[in-house]
C-alpha cells in the first residue's frame, strides 16, 4: 500500500511541477509580446491550468500522509519533509504573488461559479491600474518561475526519498 501511495504522490507532484514549468518555458516568448497581444492570450489559461491546479493541495495531503508512515529517523523522512516544504512554497508564492494578478487577468471573463468564487478569494477592493501591465506581467511570469523552482525541489526530494533505503 505504501508503494502505491508513493507512486500516486509522485504523479501529483509531477503534475504540479509540469503546470508551473509550462508557464516558465513560455516566459521568453511572452516577454516579447506587446500589451494587446499579451492581454489577448492571458485568458487561454483558464480553466485548464485552474483545473490542473488541484494537484497542489492534493500533493500536500499525500505528502503529509507519506510523512506519517515514514520513520522520523533517517534521510527519507527529511527528504519527504523537504518535498512538503517545496509544495507549500509553491502555494505561498501563488497566494502572495500569482493570485492577485490572476484576479486582474480574469476580470470580465466568463467563469463558472466555482471559478468566480476561487478568483474572488482575497480580492482587494481597489484593482491595480492597467497602466501597470508590465509590472503585473513580470509579477505573474516570474512568480511561475519561482513556483517551478519549488516544484522541482519537491519532486527531486520526493523521488530521492522513495528511491533510497534508510
C-alpha positions, -999 to +999 in steps of 0.1 A: +000+000+000+029+024+009+044+019-026+011+028-043+008+059-022+044+070-031+037+065-068+004+084-067+022+112-047+050+115-072+024+117-100+006+146-083+038+164-075+049+159-111+017+174-125+021+204-101+056+209-115+046+204-151+020+232-149+044+257-134+072+246-157+049+251-187+044+287-177+081+291-171+090+278-205+066+303-221+083+332-204+109+341-231+083+343-258+057+360-238+081+387-226+084+398-263+046+404-267+031+438-268+003+448-243-026+440-266-013+405-276-003+397-240-038+407-228-054+386-256-036+354-247-038+355-209-074+342-207-064+310-226-051+296-194-085+293-178-100+268-170-073+243-180-045+253-157-070+261-129-084+225-131-048+211-130-041+233-100-059+207-078-027+188-080-010+211-055-034+207-025-037+170-032+001+168-032+003+185+002-022+160+016-005+130+001+030+141+012+017+146+048+002+110+047+036+098+034+053+116+063+030+099+088+042+065+076+079+074+072+102+067+102+114+100+116+150+088+119+168+087+086+172+106+053+138+095+038+119+115+064+139+147+058+137+144+021+100+139+022+097+169+046+117+189+020+092+178-007+064+190+015+081+224+021+086+227-017+049+223-024+039+246+004+064+271-010+045+269-043+013+277-025+029+307-007+042+321-039+008+315-056-013+333-030+011+362-024+022+369-060+003+349-087-033+350-074-036+388-071-025+392-107-048+363-118-077+383-104-067+411-127-064+389-158-098+372-153-116+404-147-146+405-171-140+369-182-169+344-182-161+320-154-180+292-137-195+298-103-166+278-088-140+298-108-156+331-099-155+322-062-119+310-064-106+341-081-127+364-059-110+349-028-088+375-011-097+402-037-086+436-028-112+464-031-090+485-054-077+469-085-042+477-099-044+501-128-039+486-163-012+511-169+010+489-147+006+460-171+044+454-173+046+452-135+017+428-135+031+407-163+065+405-146+050+395-113+028+368-129+056+354-151+084+354-125+061+340-098+057+310-120+095+307-123+097+306-085+068+281-083+086+259-108+117+260-087+099+250-056+081+222-075+114+209-089+129+208-054+099+190-042+099+164-070+136+157-067+135+154-029+105+130-032+120+108-059+153+105-040+134+098-007+115+069-022+145+055-040+168+052-010+168+028+019+173+041+054 
